[in-house]
Amino acid sequence: MDKKLSFREYIESKDILKSSLTKPPVEVKEYNISKYNKLINELNAISVKPNYKLEIKWEYENKEHPSILNFILYDKKQNKLLEKNDIDRLIAKKIKKWLEKHI
């Protein structure tokens, strides 16, 4: 199918592409928890159990070292939101270490 764009549509699509290049890519990944553990949060520890799902939003400013924007913890059995949290840089390091160890 050959769709011809008007000049205005062409300029708008070009601007959208340019703006997407300036923003770092964001990816949402889901992790399934397989054993009992604790996830260290700012002031408290969050207990996680098997059948919980951890959803983390990653921002890729640097390909090797993505940063965590926020995380959401779900109970898959009860289909219930347990925790939603925006993360600062210090807590993000702790969560990355926790992920490397436990998932």
C-alpha positions as CSV (number, residue, x, y, z in Angstrom):
1,M,0.0,0.0,0.0
2,D,1.5,3.3,-1.1
3,K,0.3,6.2,1.1
4,K,1.3,9.6,0.1
5,L,1.8,12.2,2.9
6,S,1.1,15.8,2.6
7,F,4.0,18.1,3.4
8,R,2.5,19.0,6.8
9,E,2.1,15.3,7.7
10,Y,5.7,14.7,6.6
11,I,7.0,17.5,8.8
12,E,5.0,16.3,11.8
13,S,6.2,12.7,11.4
14,K,9.8,13.9,11.1
15,D,9.4,15.9,14.3
16,I,8.0,12.9,16.1
17,L,11.0,10.8,15.0
18,K,13.4,13.5,16.1
19,S,11.8,13.8,19.5
20,S,11.9,10.0,20.0
21,L,15.7,10.0,19.3
22,T,16.3,12.5,22.1
23,K,14.5,10.5,24.8
24,P,16.2,7.5,26.2
25,P,14.3,4.2,25.6
26,V,12.2,2.8,28.4
27,E,11.4,-0.8,28.8
28,V,9.1,-2.6,31.2
29,K,10.3,-6.1,32.3
30,E,8.4,-8.6,34.5
31,Y,10.2,-11.0,36.9
32,N,8.5,-13.9,38.6
33,I,9.5,-14.5,42.2
34,S,10.2,-18.2,42.9
35,K,11.1,-18.2,46.6
36,Y,10.5,-16.3,49.8
37,N,12.6,-13.3,50.3
38,K,12.7,-9.6,51.2
39,L,13.1,-6.7,48.9
40,I,14.8,-3.8,50.6
41,N,12.9,-0.5,50.1
42,E,13.7,3.0,51.3
43,L,12.7,2.6,55.0
44,N,11.3,-0.9,55.2
45,A,11.7,-4.4,53.7
46,I,9.0,-5.8,51.5
47,S,8.3,-9.5,51.9
48,V,8.0,-11.3,48.6
49,K,6.6,-14.8,48.1
50,P,6.5,-17.3,45.3
51,N,3.9,-16.5,42.7
52,Y,4.5,-12.7,43.1
53,K,5.3,-10.8,40.0
54,L,7.8,-7.9,40.0
55,E,7.4,-5.4,37.2
56,I,10.3,-2.9,36.8
57,K,10.5,0.0,34.4
58,W,14.0,0.4,33.1
59,E,15.4,3.5,31.4
60,Y,18.4,3.0,29.1
61,E,20.4,6.1,29.2
62,N,23.4,3.8,29.1
63,K,23.1,0.4,27.5
64,E,25.3,-1.4,30.0
65,H,23.9,0.3,33.1
66,P,20.2,1.0,32.8
67,S,18.5,2.9,35.6
68,I,15.3,1.8,37.4
69,L,12.4,4.3,37.2
70,N,9.8,2.5,39.3
71,F,8.7,-1.0,40.4
72,I,5.3,-2.6,40.9
73,L,4.7,-5.8,42.9
74,Y,1.7,-8.0,42.1
75,D,0.3,-11.1,43.7
76,K,-0.5,-13.3,40.7
77,K,-2.8,-15.7,42.6
78,Q,-5.1,-13.0,43.9
79,N,-4.5,-10.6,41.0
80,K,-3.8,-7.8,43.4
81,L,-1.4,-4.9,43.5
82,L,0.8,-5.0,46.5
83,E,3.3,-2.2,46.1
84,K,4.0,0.6,43.7
85,N,7.0,2.7,44.2
86,D,9.0,5.4,42.3
87,I,12.7,4.9,43.0
88,D,15.6,7.2,43.6
89,R,19.1,6.4,42.5
90,L,20.4,5.0,45.8
91,I,17.5,2.5,46.2
92,A,17.9,1.5,42.5
93,K,21.4,0.2,43.2
94,K,20.1,-2.0,46.1
95,I,17.3,-3.3,43.9
96,K,19.7,-4.2,41.0
97,K,21.9,-6.1,43.5
98,W,18.8,-7.9,44.8
99,L,17.8,-8.8,41.3
100,E,21.2,-10.2,40.5
101,K,21.2,-12.3,43.6
102,H,17.6,-13.6,43.7
103,I,16.2,-13.7,40.2
